[in-house]
Amino acid sequence: MARGKVQMRRIENPVHRQVTFCKRRAGLLKKAKELSVLCDAEIGVFIFSAHGKLYELATKGTMQGLMERYMKSTRGSLQAQADETMQTQSLNAKTEISMLKQEIEVLQKGLSYMFGGGAGTMTLEELQVLEKNLEFWIYHIRSTKMDIMSQEIQLLRNKEGVLKAANKYLQDKADQNTAALDIVPMTTNNPYQLTIQNEIFQF
């Protein structure tokens, strides 16, 4: 009977996963030994289990010797890659410095052109660079201006909220005081009316 194709995904059952790990680990190490014997190759294998246990195989010599040989063989290529990276970065830095110098020269020339009342001459390319930088500066200035205005508007809204709360509090207190000062007419059994001389109120 044909064996079914195994799907390459993590085995969820931990028992099945451990059994598969042991079988396949043994098969992998066996294949490495066979390859070493058949082809006279030096092979080193590291395997870490899910629990962190280390399994290793060095077909010739020791794993330390294989590691040292590996480091020696890769050191040259790593150094070459590092040198190439440094050269690329240096070239990029020089190119960027050159571009910045040219831009600074154009900007300085543009400033003297603007503040000198248009004295001197500028090429079309220099004028385009100056225009692009001016547009960038204008955009940056407007953006900063809008940020400042938004902050000021938010501060004013906060002050408005505080003043409204204080106004409501004072209005409530005033209403309470008015209700407490309302005079209820007094009734008395005194048959004599209370009279006050009018001269007191004459002006």
C-alpha positions in Angstrom: 0.0 0.0 0.0 1.4 3.4 -0.9 2.4 5.7 1.9 0.4 9.0 2.1 2.2 12.3 1.7 3.0 14.0 5.0 2.0 17.6 5.2 4.9 19.9 6.2 3.4 21.6 9.2 3.8 21.4 13.0 2.5 18.2 14.6 0.0 19.3 17.2 0.1 16.1 19.3 3.1 16.3 21.6 3.6 12.5 21.7 3.5 12.1 18.0 5.8 15.2 17.7 8.4 13.6 20.0 8.3 10.3 18.2 8.7 11.9 14.8 11.6 14.0 16.1 13.5 11.0 17.4 12.9 9.0 14.2 13.8 11.8 11.8 16.8 12.9 13.9 18.2 9.4 13.8 17.6 9.3 10.0 19.3 12.6 9.5 22.4 11.7 11.5 22.5 8.3 9.7 22.4 10.1 6.3 25.1 12.5 7.3 27.4 9.6 8.3 26.7 7.8 5.0 27.5 10.9 3.0 30.7 11.4 4.9 31.8 7.8 4.3 30.7 7.6 0.6 32.1 11.0 -0.4 34.9 11.5 2.1 33.3 14.7 3.3 33.6 16.4 6.7 30.1 17.0 8.1 29.0 18.7 11.3 25.4 18.8 12.5 23.8 20.7 15.3 20.2 19.8 16.4 18.3 21.5 19.3 15.1 19.8 20.4 12.0 21.8 21.4 13.1 21.4 25.0 16.6 22.8 24.2 18.5 19.5 24.3 21.5 19.5 22.0 22.4 16.7 19.6 25.5 17.0 17.5 27.6 15.0 15.1 31.1 15.5 13.7 32.0 12.8 11.1 35.7 13.6 11.2 37.6 15.1 14.1 35.7 17.2 16.7 32.9 19.7 16.4 35.3 22.4 17.7 37.8 21.6 14.9 35.0 21.9 12.3 33.8 25.2 13.8 37.4 26.6 13.6 37.6 25.5 10.0 34.3 27.0 9.3 35.3 30.3 10.8 38.5 30.4 8.8 36.7 29.7 5.6 34.0 32.3 6.1 36.3 35.0 7.6 37.6 35.9 4.1 34.2 36.1 2.5 32.9 38.1 5.5 35.8 40.5 5.3 35.3 40.9 1.5 31.6 41.6 2.1 32.5 44.1 4.8 35.0 45.8 2.6 32.5 46.0 -0.3 29.9 47.4 2.1 32.4 50.0 3.4 33.3 51.0 -0.2 29.7 51.3 -1.2 28.9 53.4 1.9 32.0 55.6 1.3 31.0 56.1 -2.4 27.4 57.0 -1.4 28.7 59.4 1.3 31.0 61.1 -1.2 28.1 61.4 -3.8 25.8 62.8 -1.1 28.4 65.3 0.1 29.1 66.4 -3.5 25.3 66.9 -4.1 25.0 68.9 -0.9 27.9 71.1 -1.7 26.4 71.9 -5.1 23.0 72.6 -3.5 24.6 74.9 -0.9 26.5 76.8 -3.7 23.2 77.2 -5.6 21.4 78.4 -2.5 24.1 80.9 -1.6 24.1 82.2 -5.2 20.3 82.4 -5.0 20.4 84.4 -1.8 22.9 86.8 -3.2 20.7 87.0 -6.4 17.5 87.7 -4.4 19.0 90.2 -1.9 21.1 91.8 -4.5 18.1 92.8 -6.4 18.6 90.3 -9.2 22.3 91.3 -9.7 24.3 88.6 -11.4 23.1 85.7 -13.5 21.8 82.3 -12.7 21.3 79.4 -15.1 17.9 77.9 -15.7 18.9 74.8 -13.7 20.1 76.8 -10.8 16.8 78.8 -10.8 14.8 75.6 -10.8 16.8 74.3 -7.8 16.2 77.6 -6.0 12.5 77.4 -6.9 12.3 73.9 -5.6 14.0 74.8 -2.3 11.8 77.9 -1.9 8.7 75.8 -2.4 10.0 73.4 0.2 10.7 76.2 2.7 7.2 77.7 2.1 5.6 74.4 2.7 7.6 73.9 5.9 6.8 77.4 7.1 3.0 77.0 6.4 3.0 73.6 8.1 4.7 75.1 11.2 2.3 78.0 11.1 -0.8 75.7 11.0 0.6 73.6 13.9 1.0 76.8 16.0 -2.5 78.0 15.1 -4.0 74.7 15.9 -2.3 74.7 19.3 -3.6 78.2 20.0 -7.1 77.3 19.0 -7.0 74.3 21.3 -5.8 76.5 24.2 -8.6 78.9 23.5 -11.1 76.1 23.5 -9.8 74.8 26.8 -10.1 78.3 28.3 -13.6 78.6 26.9 -14.5 75.3 28.6 -13.0 76.5 31.9 -14.9 79.8 31.7 -18.2 78.1 30.9 -17.7 75.7 33.9 -16.9 78.7 36.2 -19.9 80.6 34.8 -22.2 77.7 35.4 -20.9 77.3 39.0 -21.4 81.0 39.8 -24.9 80.9 38.2 -25.9 77.9 40.4 -24.5 79.7 43.5 -26.4 82.9 42.6 -29.6 80.9 42.1 -29.1 79.2 45.5 -28.5 82.5 47.2 -31.6 84.1 45.5 -33.8 81.2 46.6 -32.5 81.5 50.2 -33.2 85.3 50.3 -36.8 85.1 49.1 -38.8 86.9 51.9 -42.1 85.2 52.8 -44.7 87.8 53.9 -45.3 87.7 57.6 -48.8 87.5 59.1 -49.5 89.0 62.5 -52.5 89.5 64.7 -51.5 93.1 65.6 -54.4 95.4 64.8 -52.2 98.4 64.7 -50.4 99.1 61.4 -46.8 99.9 61.4 -46.3 103.5 60.4 -43.1 105.2 59.4 -42.7 109.0 59.2 -42.5 110.1 55.6 -39.9 112.7 56.3 -37.3 110.0 56.6 -37.8 109.1 53.0 -38.1 112.6 51.7 -35.2 113.8 49.7 
